[in-house]
Amino acid sequence: MYRKTTLIIMMSLLASIVLAGCDGDSGGDRAKGIEATPPPASGTPPTTPPPVTPPPPENGLIESGDITEDDTISTAMSGVKVDQSLTLTFTLMVNGVSQIVDLNSSNARFTLAKLVTNAGEAQGMSWTSYFVTFEDPICRNQTDVDDENNACTTFTEDTDPELIADTAKKVQSEFATGKSVLTQATSDNNGLFENNGDGSWNYTFPFQFSDVAALTEVHRSCIQFSFNADVENICVDFVPSEVATATDGITGTSLSEMFYQTHNARQIVTEGTCNTCHDKLAIHGGGRTQTQYCVTCHNPDTNDSNSGNSVDFKQLIHKIHFGRNLQNFVDDGKPFTIWGYRNSEHNYSTTGFPQNIKNCGSCHAGDEDIVFSQTQMIPEPTATITDNGHSWVTNPTKSACESCHEKLFTEGIRLNGEEFTLHISYTEETNCAGCHADLGAETPDSKQANQAHRDTAIEKALTYAMNIESVINTGPGESPVVTFNVTENGVPIDIKTFDGKIRVGVSWDAASDFDNEGLTGFDALNIEIDAIAESILKAGSDNSFVLDISTVGLTPKTIPDGQDTIAVLMLGHANGPNTTATSFDDVSPIKSPIEFFASSGTSVTPRRTVVSIDKCNSCHNRLSMVEKGHVNFHAVPSGEPLVCASCHGASLGFGEYADFRYLIHGVHATDIREEPYRGEFSENIHFPGDIANCDSCHIEGTTQLPLAFNTPIFTGITDQYTTPTATACSSCHDSAEAQTHMISTGGAKFNESYDLVQSTTESCALCHGPGEAADVEMVHKR
């Protein structure tokens, strides 16, 4: 038997897509850790007192209350004991030398779950928790109804929910439809803590197994610690009957080297894979960081009774990453909403995945998925390979599939809107693998999961390449002549019959960040030409084409004086079968090449590189900007940030900043800005990592002050410019208070004339430069 607790589990769901590193601070005027005090009123740099280092604890011992956020705590599981009771042995050391002497229930909580076969004919397995609590969405007496905090302290399962008025619901929302008491997995910390005196502790759970010999399933127990310093969760997998027989605390557990070679522990997703986007996955206030731990509570036993939604891990994660595209929201306006800790609302109608949702291999994959990709000659999955990472193909289930295909099992409607009623009668016990079988890598059918979820648009894009062969006439006053080709599977093609767009661009000011001083609006776009319409086939060539810009009817067509280096680039995409002027989800963006050529300079000075495309792709998989403006106005830029920057220079703007530095920061910083940048477009974007960690995107050392350029930044409003450092900083820190600080202390100018801004020298580096009191890198890494 096991004890049922009435403690309500903390359900505060900070999505991956929510800023894990900003601690809920909505003020866009300061970095993490900076107190909310008024900025200095003068130009005098502030001073920061040196940090106070507390004396080390005596005798290598420390009390939990003396641990600070600067301490490092190491943890490890070291043994499992099973008789009738379950005892875990684990170590806790502070800074590698100090033992914690007073560990108790305020510092740790323990989960325990076992892996069971899915019900009925459904293939696969699921975790089920030993500790279960109940959540009642209804206040059961008048006192609770009248509670101004709507806390509802009286819980029963006996009263017929339908006889209770909707006004008695704890949550008053049209989407809080639940009335029934539902179960939730939870944790335990009411057992016995025992200090072994050597840095290790024992914890004995407060229940007894009824028949240890019969417990042949894989079990998992995890620990969450609560101190002032960050501590990783630790977990151990074990088979109780094997542990009890061996008695050495190691055999029959994942502490032994061979455990996972003979035991299935449903190892599918790793936090390492999650953290390619999330920086550090940290949920429920930051104390839960391991996916192994997450599934011990977020299993089919766990539901939100207010909404009636399951928060089983596979359901929850899929829905969060598809939130704004879920059918119930798009078709009916009903968002995926969970009411968590203290009935706090978590509405995921603005969350999404920063790449094609069909890229399932970005999150979970097995060795079989690698073989599949190699055999089919398509991009390999990017997720960390796990023992059971191919389970999404071999063991599809209704609960996993309907997390995205919401209406398939209820209304018989596919994601593309087509009617398909076959699945309406299916239940959780249905064998989905009967039809959606894993037929392998050689001859998969369209129902095999990793075949059905192929991103065919990107696969098609990867068959093409645009190549700049040569460029002449790059001097001041000259019109460049560009020779290029486009290949399909390595063979040059006739672009005159190409179904898509190919454009050639020439950008100047490459040596000074494409800043295009003195140009604004569309004039700042330099030269961009429809290469399919304007180029001619090079005589005697195998589909090489020549574009002589002097023959094209556009202005400008010659390179201005004083340009040290110019850039020549190409943009292109192939149309898909359904591409139209308003429907372009199936376009295939071809990687954009860019090359640099000397103009008035004696040698080439390329635009400096400050971001890594590999870092962009850790979230975006294959960075491209498929949106109406790019598809219809020119072509889709893809795979090269410098191509984006070549147009989005300091002088570009249409009603608001379009400078690449401001645009990228502004879009990604939506969750800390006072006002969203570009309205609805950025309101649906949530940076999933720590927004203060500039190295998530930038090459190390490229974010320091002073900036490498000093060009006025066009605000998008006629004759209004802003100083460059203030532009970069205010793209995230956009509050009036922050601007006041930049003006009064840094000498910044906002929305002033070009001449005034150009003559201004900002002093931000005095405080925020390398080694200074508020060094940019130091402040952003707090």
C-alpha positions in Angstrom: 0.0 0.0 0.0 1.1 3.6 -0.3 0.1 6.8 1.3 -2.1 9.3 -0.5 -1.3 12.9 0.3 -3.5 15.9 0.0 -0.8 18.3 -0.8 -1.5 20.0 -4.1 1.5 19.7 -6.4 3.0 22.9 -7.7 1.8 23.3 -11.2 3.4 26.5 -12.2 4.3 25.7 -15.8 7.0 28.0 -17.0 7.1 26.8 -20.7 10.3 26.2 -22.5 9.4 28.9 -24.5 9.0 31.3 -21.6 12.1 33.2 -20.5 13.7 30.9 -17.9 16.4 33.4 -17.0 14.4 36.6 -16.3 12.6 35.5 -13.1 9.4 37.0 -14.2 10.8 40.5 -14.3 8.6 42.5 -16.8 10.7 45.7 -16.5 12.7 46.2 -19.7 15.1 48.7 -18.2 17.6 46.5 -16.4 19.5 43.3 -16.7 19.0 40.4 -14.3 20.2 41.1 -10.9 20.1 44.9 -11.2 18.0 46.5 -8.5 15.0 48.6 -9.5 16.5 51.9 -8.4 16.3 55.2 -10.4 19.2 55.8 -12.7 21.9 58.4 -11.9 20.8 62.0 -12.6 24.2 63.1 -13.9 27.0 61.8 -16.0 29.0 60.6 -12.9 29.6 56.9 -13.3 28.1 54.8 -10.5 30.3 52.8 -8.2 29.8 49.2 -7.1 31.2 48.1 -3.8 33.4 45.0 -3.8 31.6 41.8 -3.1 31.8 40.6 0.5 33.1 37.0 0.8 31.7 35.2 3.8 34.2 33.2 5.9 34.4 29.5 5.1 32.5 27.2 7.3 34.5 25.5 10.1 35.3 21.8 10.1 33.9 21.3 6.6 30.3 21.5 7.9 27.6 23.9 6.8 24.0 24.5 7.7 21.5 24.7 4.9 20.5 28.3 5.8 24.1 29.4 5.4 24.3 28.3 1.7 24.3 31.3 -0.7 23.6 31.6 -4.4 27.3 31.7 -5.1 27.9 28.3 -3.6 28.2 25.2 -5.7 26.4 22.1 -4.6 27.3 18.7 -6.0 25.0 15.7 -5.7 25.1 12.1 -6.6 23.0 9.0 -6.0 25.1 6.2 -4.4 22.8 3.4 -3.4 19.3 1.9 -3.2 18.1 -0.4 -0.5 14.8 -2.3 -0.8 13.3 -4.6 1.9 9.7 -3.8 2.7 10.8 -0.1 2.7 12.7 1.9 0.1 15.8 3.8 1.1 17.9 6.0 -1.1 21.5 6.9 -0.3 22.9 10.1 -1.9 25.7 12.6 -1.3 25.5 16.4 -0.9 28.7 18.5 -0.8 29.0 22.3 -0.8 31.9 23.7 -2.8 33.4 20.2 -2.8 34.5 20.4 0.9 31.5 21.0 3.2 28.8 18.6 4.4 25.3 19.8 5.0 24.4 18.9 8.5 20.6 19.6 8.7 18.9 18.3 5.6 15.2 17.9 6.2 11.8 18.1 4.5 12.2 21.8 3.8 15.2 21.1 1.6 14.2 18.0 -0.4 11.3 16.3 -2.0 11.2 12.8 -3.5 9.3 11.3 -6.4 8.7 7.6 -7.1 7.1 6.1 -10.2 7.1 2.7 -12.0 7.0 1.9 -15.7 3.9 0.0 -16.7 2.6 -1.4 -20.0 0.0 0.8 -21.7 -3.5 -0.4 -21.3 -5.4 -2.6 -23.8 -3.7 -3.1 -27.2 -1.8 0.2 -27.1 1.9 -0.3 -27.6 4.6 1.1 -25.4 4.8 2.0 -21.7 4.1 4.9 -19.4 5.2 6.0 -15.9 2.8 6.0 -13.1 3.4 7.7 -9.8 3.2 6.1 -6.3 2.2 9.4 -4.8 -1.1 10.9 -5.9 -3.1 13.8 -4.7 -6.5 15.2 -5.8 -7.4 18.5 -7.2 -11.0 19.7 -6.8 -11.9 22.6 -9.1 -15.0 23.5 -7.1 -15.5 25.2 -3.7 -17.6 22.8 -1.7 -19.2 25.1 0.8 -20.3 28.7 1.1 -17.3 29.7 3.2 -14.9 28.6 0.5 -17.0 30.3 -2.2 -16.8 33.6 -0.3 -13.0 33.3 0.3 -11.6 36.3 -1.4 -8.5 34.3 -2.4 -10.7 31.6 -3.8 -8.5 29.1 -2.0 -11.2 26.4 -1.4 -10.1 24.3 1.6 -12.9 21.8 1.7 -12.5 18.9 -0.7 -14.8 16.0 -1.1 -15.5 13.5 -3.9 -19.1 12.7 -2.9 -21.0 15.7 -4.0 -22.3 15.6 -7.6 -20.4 18.3 -9.5 -23.4 19.0 -11.7 -25.4 20.1 -8.7 -22.9 22.8 -7.9 -23.2 26.2 -9.5 -20.6 27.4 -11.9 -20.1 30.4 -9.6 -18.5 28.0 -7.1 -15.6 27.1 -9.5 -12.2 28.1 -8.1 -11.4 29.5 -11.6 -13.9 31.8 -13.3 -13.0 31.5 -17.0 -14.9 30.3 -20.1 -12.0 27.8 -20.6 -12.1 26.4 -17.1 -14.7 23.8 -17.8 -13.8 21.2 -15.2 -16.0 20.2 -12.3 -14.7 16.8 -11.4 -12.0 15.9 -8.9 -9.0 14.7 -10.9 -5.7 13.1 -9.8 -2.3 14.6 -9.9 1.1 12.9 -9.3 3.1 14.5 -6.5 6.2 14.1 -4.4 6.9 13.0 -0.8 9.2 14.3 1.9 7.5 12.9 5.0 9.9 10.0 5.4 13.1 9.5 7.5 16.2 11.6 6.9 19.4 10.1 8.2 22.9 11.8 8.2 25.7 9.3 7.6 28.3 11.8 8.7 30.4 11.5 5.6 28.5 13.9 3.3 25.9 11.2 2.4 22.4 10.9 3.6 19.7 8.2 3.6 16.1 8.9 2.9 13.5 6.1 3.8 10.1 6.5 2.2 7.1 6.4 4.6 5.4 3.3 3.2 6.1 -0.3 2.6 5.9 -2.4 -0.6 3.4 -5.2 -0.3 5.3 -7.8 -2.2 8.8 -6.9 -3.2 9.5 -10.2 -5.0 6.6 -9.3 -7.4 8.0 -5.9 -8.3 9.8 -6.7 -11.5 8.9 -3.4 -13.2 11.5 -0.6 -13.7 11.0 2.1 -11.0 12.4 5.6 -10.9 13.0 7.8 -7.9 14.2 11.4 -8.2 15.1 14.1 -5.8 14.6 17.9 -6.0 16.6 20.0 -3.5 15.7 23.4 -2.3 18.6 25.7 -1.2 19.6 29.2 -2.0 22.0 27.8 -4.6 21.1 25.9 -7.8 21.1 22.1 -7.5 20.5 19.6 -10.2 17.9 16.9 -9.8 19.2 13.4 -9.4 17.4 10.2 -10.4 17.9 6.5 -10.1 16.2 3.7 -12.0 15.9 0.3 -10.4 14.0 -3.0 -10.2 12.9 -3.5 -6.6 13.0 -7.3 -6.7 16.5 -7.3 -8.1 17.8 -4.8 -5.6 16.3 -6.7 -2.7 17.9 -9.9 -3.8 21.4 -8.4 -4.4 21.5 -6.3 -1.2 24.6 -4.4 -2.4 22.7 -1.2 -3.3 24.1 -1.2 -6.9 22.9 -4.4 -8.7 19.5 -4.0 -10.2 19.9 -0.2 -10.4 21.1 2.3 -13.0 24.2 2.8 -10.8 25.4 -0.4 -12.4 27.1 -0.1 -15.8 25.0 -2.8 -17.6 21.5 -1.8 -16.3 20.2 -0.1 -19.5 21.4 -2.9 -21.7 18.9 -5.3 -20.1 16.2 -2.9 -18.9 13.9 -0.5 -20.7 13.5 2.8 -18.8 11.7 4.8 -21.5 14.7 7.1 -22.1 13.3 9.3 -24.9 14.2 13.0 -24.3 17.2 14.5 -22.6 17.5 18.0 -21.0 20.7 18.4 -23.1 18.6 18.4 -26.2 16.0 20.8 -24.6 18.9 23.1 -23.6 20.0 23.6 -27.2 17.1 26.1 -27.1 16.4 26.6 -23.5 19.9 27.5 -22.2 18.9 25.8 -19.0 15.5 24.1 -18.8 14.3 25.2 -15.3 10.6 24.8 -14.5 8.5 25.4 -11.4 10.6 28.2 -10.1 13.8 26.8 -11.4 14.2 23.7 -9.2 13.3 21.1 -11.8 15.8 20.7 -14.5 16.0 17.1 -15.6 13.5 15.5 -18.0 13.9 12.2 -16.2 12.5 13.9 -13.1 9.6 15.6 -15.1 8.1 12.4 -16.2 7.8 11.0 -12.7 5.0 13.5 -12.0 3.9 14.5 -15.6 2.5 11.1 -16.4 -1.0 10.0 -17.3 -2.0 10.2 -13.6 -1.7 14.0 -13.7 -4.4 16.3 -14.9 -5.5 19.9 -14.4 -9.0 19.6 -12.9 -9.9 23.3 -13.7 -9.5 22.8 -17.5 -9.8 19.1 -17.7 -6.5 19.0 -19.6 -4.0 16.3 -19.1 -0.5 17.4 -18.2 1.1 14.1 -19.1 4.6 15.0 -20.3 4.1 14.1 -24.0 0.7 15.9 -24.1 2.0 19.0 -22.3 5.2 19.5 -24.2 3.7 18.9 -27.7 0.9 21.3 -27.0 3.1 24.0 -25.6 5.4 23.9 -28.6 2.3 24.0 -31.0 0.2 26.3 -28.8 -0.7 29.1 -31.3 -1.4 26.6 -34.1 -3.5 24.1 -32.2 -6.8 23.4 -34.0 -9.0 24.2 -30.9 -7.4 27.6 -30.7 -7.2 28.5 -34.5 -10.7 27.2 -35.3 -12.6 27.8 -32.1 -10.6 30.4 -30.1 -10.1 27.9 -27.3 -6.4 28.1 -26.1 -4.6 25.3 -24.4 -4.7 26.6 -20.8 -3.5 25.1 -17.5 -4.3 26.5 -14.1 -1.3 25.6 -11.9 0.0 26.6 -8.6 -2.5 28.7 -6.6 -4.8 28.6 -9.6 -2.4 30.7 -11.7 -3.3 30.7 -15.4 -0.9 29.5 -18.0 -2.3 30.3 -21.5 -0.2 28.9 -24.3 -2.0 30.5 -27.2 1.2 32.5 -28.2 3.7 29.8 -27.9 5.3 27.9 -30.7 8.3 26.0 -32.1 11.0 28.1 -33.8 11.2 25.7 -36.7 8.8 23.3 -38.5 6.8 21.4 -35.9 7.2 18.3 -38.1 10.9 18.2 -37.2 10.3 15.6 -34.5 13.9 14.5 -34.6 14.9 17.9 -33.1 13.7 16.7 -29.8 13.8 12.9 -29.7 15.5 10.3 -31.9 17.0 6.8 -31.7 19.7 5.1 -33.8 17.0 3.9 -36.1 16.2 7.5 -37.0 19.8 8.0 -38.0 19.7 5.0 -40.3 16.3 6.2 -41.7 17.8 9.6 -42.6 20.9 8.2 -44.1 18.9 5.7 -46.2 16.4 8.3 -47.4 19.2 10.9 -47.8 17.6 13.5 -45.8 18.9 15.7 -42.9 19.7 13.7 -39.8 17.9 14.3 -36.5 19.6 16.8 -34.2 18.4 15.5 -30.9 20.7 13.5 -28.6 20.2 9.9 -29.5 18.6 7.9 -26.6 17.9 4.2 -26.0 14.1 4.7 -26.6 14.2 7.8 -28.8 12.7 5.9 -31.7 9.6 5.0 -29.6 7.6 7.8 -31.4 7.9 5.7 -34.5 7.5 2.2 -33.1 4.9 2.9 -30.4 2.6 5.7 -31.5 -0.3 6.3 -29.1 -3.6 8.3 -29.2 -2.5 10.6 -26.4 0.8 11.5 -28.1 -0.8 12.0 -31.5 -3.8 14.0 -30.4 -1.6 16.5 -28.6 -1.1 18.1 -32.0 -3.9 16.4 -34.0 -6.6 17.7 -31.6 -9.7 17.1 -33.8 -8.7 13.9 -35.5 -10.1 11.7 -32.7 -13.1 13.9 -31.8 -14.4 15.5 -35.0 -12.5 13.5 -37.7 -10.6 16.6 -39.0 -7.0 16.5 -40.0 -4.6 19.4 -39.5 -5.0 20.5 -43.1 -8.7 20.7 -42.6 -9.6 17.6 -44.5 -12.3 15.3 -43.1 -11.1 11.9 -42.0 -13.5 10.2 -39.6 -11.7 6.8 -39.2 -10.1 7.7 -35.9 -13.2 8.9 -34.0 -13.8 5.6 -32.4 -10.2 5.1 -31.3 -9.4 5.1 -27.6 -6.2 5.1 -25.4 -6.2 1.3 -25.6 -6.2 1.2 -29.4 -3.1 -0.3 -31.1 -2.1 2.7 -33.3 1.0 0.8 -34.4 -1.3 -1.6 -36.2 -1.7 0.9 -39.0 1.1 3.2 -38.3 3.7 0.5 -38.2 7.4 1.1 -38.4 8.3 -0.5 -41.7 11.9 0.5 -41.5 14.2 2.7 -43.5 14.1 1.2 -47.0 10.4 1.2 -47.9 8.4 3.2 -45.3 4.8 4.0 -46.2 3.1 7.4 -45.7 1.7 6.3 -42.3 5.0 5.6 -40.7 5.6 8.4 -38.3 9.1 9.5 -39.3 8.0 9.3 -43.0 4.7 11.3 -42.4 6.6 14.0 -40.5 9.3 14.7 -43.1 9.9 18.3 -43.9 9.7 18.0 -47.7 10.1 21.7 -48.3 13.5 21.8 -46.6 14.5 18.5 -48.2 13.7 20.1 -51.6 15.6 23.3 -50.6 18.7 21.2 -49.8 18.8 19.9 -53.4 19.5 23.4 -54.7 22.6 25.7 -54.4 23.2 29.2 -55.7 26.8 30.0 -56.6 28.5 33.3 -57.4 31.1 32.5 -60.0 32.7 35.9 -60.6 32.0 39.6 -60.1 33.7 42.4 -62.1 33.3 46.2 -62.2 33.3 46.7 -58.4 34.9 50.1 -58.3 33.3 53.5 -57.4 30.9 54.6 -60.2 30.9 51.2 -61.8 28.0 48.8 -62.4 28.9 45.3 -61.3 28.6 42.3 -63.7 27.8 39.1 -61.8 28.2 35.6 -63.2 26.4 32.9 -61.3 24.7 29.5 -61.5 22.0 27.6 -59.7 22.4 23.8 -59.3 19.9 21.1 -58.5 21.6 18.0 -57.1 24.9 19.5 -58.2 23.9 20.0 -61.8 23.5 23.6 -63.1 19.9 24.3 -64.2 18.3 26.7 -66.7 16.9 29.3 -64.3 14.6 30.7 -67.0 12.3 27.7 -66.3 12.8 27.6 -62.5 9.6 27.7 -60.5 10.5 30.1 -57.8 12.5 33.3 -57.3 16.2 34.0 -57.7 17.5 37.5 -57.0 21.0 39.1 -56.9 21.9 41.9 -54.6 24.7 44.3 -54.2 25.3 46.0 -50.9 27.8 48.6 -50.0 29.3 49.9 -46.8 30.3 46.3 -46.0 33.4 47.4 -44.1 31.2 49.5 -41.8 28.3 47.2 -41.0 26.2 48.0 -44.2 25.3 51.2 -42.5 24.6 53.1 -45.8 25.0 56.6 -44.3 22.7 59.2 -45.8 20.2 56.7 -47.3 16.8 55.8 -45.8 13.8 53.6 -46.4 13.9 51.6 -49.6 16.9 53.6 -50.9 19.0 51.9 -48.2 18.3 48.5 -49.8 21.1 49.2 -52.4 20.6 47.0 -55.5 18.4 43.9 -55.8 17.5 42.4 -59.1 15.2 39.7 -60.4 17.9 37.4 -61.8 15.6 35.2 -63.7 14.1 38.1 -65.7 17.3 40.2 -66.1 20.2 37.8 -66.6 21.3 36.2 -69.9 22.9 32.8 -70.5 26.7 33.0 -70.7 27.9 32.1 -74.1 29.2 28.6 -74.4 28.5 27.8 -70.7 26.7 25.0 -69.0 23.8 27.1 -67.5 26.0 29.9 -66.2 24.1 33.2 -66.3 25.4 36.8 -66.5 23.7 39.8 -64.9 25.0 43.2 -66.1 23.6 45.7 -63.7 24.3 48.6 -66.1 21.5 47.3 -68.3 18.9 47.0 -65.6 16.3 49.8 -65.3 16.7 50.7 -61.7 18.2 53.4 -59.5 20.9 53.3 -58.2 22.8 51.0 -60.5 26.3 52.2 -59.8 28.5 52.0 -56.7 28.8 55.3 -54.8 32.2 56.8 -54.0 34.0 56.0 -50.8 32.9 52.3 -50.4 35.8 50.3 -49.1 34.2 47.0 -49.7 30.9 45.8 -51.3 29.0 42.6 -50.9 27.3 40.6 -53.7 24.7 38.1 -52.5 21.9 35.9 -53.8 18.4 35.2 -52.4 16.2 32.4 -53.7 13.4 29.9 -53.0 11.7 27.2 -54.9 7.9 27.3 -54.9 5.9 24.4 -53.6 2.8 22.8 -55.1 0.6 25.1 -53.0 2.6 28.3 -53.1 0.5 31.4 -53.9 0.8 35.1 -53.2 -1.0 34.5 -49.9 -0.1 30.8 -49.2 3.6 30.1 -49.0 4.1 27.5 -46.2 5.6 25.1 -48.7 8.3 27.3 -50.2 11.8 25.9 -50.1 14.4 28.5 -49.0 17.8 28.0 -50.7 20.9 28.9 -48.7 21.9 32.5 -49.5 25.6 33.0 -50.5 27.4 36.3 -49.9 30.9 37.3 -51.1 32.9 40.5 -50.5 34.8 42.6 -53.1 37.1 45.6 -52.8 35.7 48.8 -54.2 37.7 51.9 -53.2 39.7 49.9 -50.7 43.0 48.2 -51.6 41.9 45.0 -50.0 38.6 43.3 -48.9 37.2 44.2 -45.5 34.2 42.0 -44.9 31.4 43.0 -42.6 32.3 41.8 -39.1 30.7 38.5 -38.0 29.0 38.8 -34.5 26.5 35.9 -34.5 27.0 32.3 -35.3 24.6 30.6 -37.8 25.1 27.4 -35.9 23.8 29.1 -32.7 20.8 30.4 -34.7 20.1 26.9 -35.9 20.3 25.3 -32.5 16.8 26.7 -32.2 15.8 27.3 -35.8 17.2 24.1 -37.3 17.7 26.0 -40.6 17.3 29.7 -40.3 15.2 31.3 -42.9 12.6 34.0 -43.0 9.5 32.7 -44.7 7.0 35.4 -44.4 4.8 37.4 -46.8 7.1 40.3 -47.2 10.1 38.2 -48.1 8.2 35.8 -50.4 6.3 38.4 -52.3 8.7 41.4 -52.2 11.9 39.6 -53.1 12.9 36.1 -52.1 13.5 34.2 -48.9 16.8 34.8 -47.2 18.2 31.6 -45.6 21.1 30.3 -43.7 23.3 33.5 -43.6 22.8 36.3 -41.1 25.1 38.6 -43.0 22.6 38.5 -45.9 19.9 39.8 -43.6 22.2 42.5 -42.2 23.2 43.6 -45.7 19.7 45.0 -46.2 18.7 45.7 -42.6 21.4 48.3 -42.1 21.4 51.4 -39.9 19.5 53.4 -42.5 16.6 51.0 -43.1 13.3 51.7 -41.4 9.6 51.8 -42.2 7.6 53.5 -39.4 9.9 51.9 -36.8 13.5 50.6 -36.6 14.4 48.0 -39.2 18.2 48.0 -38.4 19.1 44.3 -38.0 20.6 44.8 -34.5 17.4 46.4 -33.2 15.1 44.0 -35.1 16.7 40.8 -33.8 17.0 41.9 -30.2 13.5 43.5 -30.2 11.8 40.4 -31.5 13.6 38.0 -29.2 13.2 40.2 -26.1 9.4 40.6 -26.3 8.9 39.1 -22.8 11.0 41.8 -21.1 10.1 44.8 -23.2 7.6 47.3 -22.0 6.1 47.4 -25.5 6.2 44.6 -28.0 8.3 45.2 -31.1 6.3 44.9 -34.3 3.0 44.1 -32.5 1.5 40.7 -33.0 4.5 39.4 -34.9 6.7 39.6 -31.8 4.0 38.9 -29.3 4.0 35.4 -30.6 7.7 35.0 -30.0 9.1 34.0 -26.7 12.9 33.5 -26.3 13.2 30.1 -24.7 16.6 30.6 -23.1 18.1 33.1 -20.7 17.8 36.5 -22.6 20.6 37.8 -20.5 23.0 35.3 -21.9 24.2 37.1 -25.0 26.5 34.2 -25.9 23.4 32.1 -26.8 23.6 33.9 -30.2 26.7 36.0 -30.3 30.3 34.9 -30.9 32.2 35.4 -27.6 33.6 38.8 -27.1 31.5 40.6 -29.7 29.0 42.2 -27.3 31.5 44.5 -25.5 31.5 48.3 -25.5 32.4 50.6 -27.1 30.7 49.4 -30.3 32.7 48.8 -33.4 30.5 51.3 -35.4 29.3 54.9 -34.7 26.6 55.4 -37.3 23.2 57.1 -36.5 20.4 54.6 -36.6 17.3 55.5 -38.5 14.2 55.1 -36.4 11.8 54.6 -39.3 10.4 58.1 -38.9 11.5 60.8 -41.3 14.6 62.7 -40.2 14.7 60.9 -36.8 17.8 59.0 -35.6 19.2 57.5 -32.5 22.7 57.0 -31.3 24.0 53.4 -32.0 24.7 52.2 -28.4 21.4 53.4 -27.2 19.7 51.7 -30.2 21.3 48.4 -29.4 20.5 48.6 -25.6 16.9 50.0 -26.0 16.0 47.2 -28.3 15.6 45.1 -25.1 15.6 47.8 -22.4 12.9 50.0 -23.9 11.3 51.6 -20.9 11.2 55.4 -20.4 13.4 54.9 -17.3 16.0 53.1 -19.2 16.1 55.8 -21.9 16.4 58.4 -19.3 19.4 56.6 -17.9 21.0 56.3 -21.4 20.5 60.0 -22.0 21.6 61.4 -18.6 24.4 59.0 -17.9 25.5 57.8 -21.4 24.9 60.9 -23.4 22.6 59.1 -25.8 20.3 60.8 -28.2 16.9 59.4 -29.2 14.8 60.6 -32.2 17.0 63.5 -33.1 18.4 64.9 -36.4 21.0 63.0 -38.3 23.6 65.7 -37.8 23.0 66.0 -34.1 23.3 62.2 -33.6 26.3 61.9 -35.8 28.2 64.6 -33.7 27.3 62.9 -30.4 29.8 60.6 -28.6 28.2 58.2 -26.2 30.0 57.5 -22.9 28.3 54.2 -22.1 31.6 52.3 -22.1 32.8 54.3 -19.0 30.5 52.1 -16.9 29.7 49.2 -19.2 33.0 48.7 -20.9 35.4 45.7 -20.2 36.5 45.5 -16.6 34.3 48.4 -15.5 31.8 48.4 -12.7 28.9 47.4 -14.9 30.8 45.5 -17.6 28.2 44.4 -20.2 29.3 40.8 -20.2 29.4 40.7 -16.4 25.9 42.3 -16.0 24.3 40.0 -18.6 25.8 36.9 -17.0 24.5 37.5 -13.5 
